Amino acid sequence: MGQKAIEVFRSCIPLFQALSDPHRQDIVLLLAEHDKLTVNEITERSSLSRPAISHHLKILRDQGLVSVEQKGTLRYYVLSIEKAVELLKDLIHAVEKECL
């Protein structure tokens, strides 16, 4: 594998780690079905506690997979996977170019 492919792969590791947890996968899928949800709305649709949901949302936020929209006193979580998709496309392109 070429150096470029290795660099792109390594840059994807935090994204892979964030998506490796089944609870975070469920949150991503839930947000994909809805435009935006509060932490309480996500908690109502999950078996996890509110603090656990908040923890997982922080990890997803840190990786740019979700963003927060403030509306008055409510914080809505929104799926924002554009950067992650571009990063994964870069990885696929690098692997195709250097490994096939």
Disulfide bonds with the S-S distance in Angstrom:
none
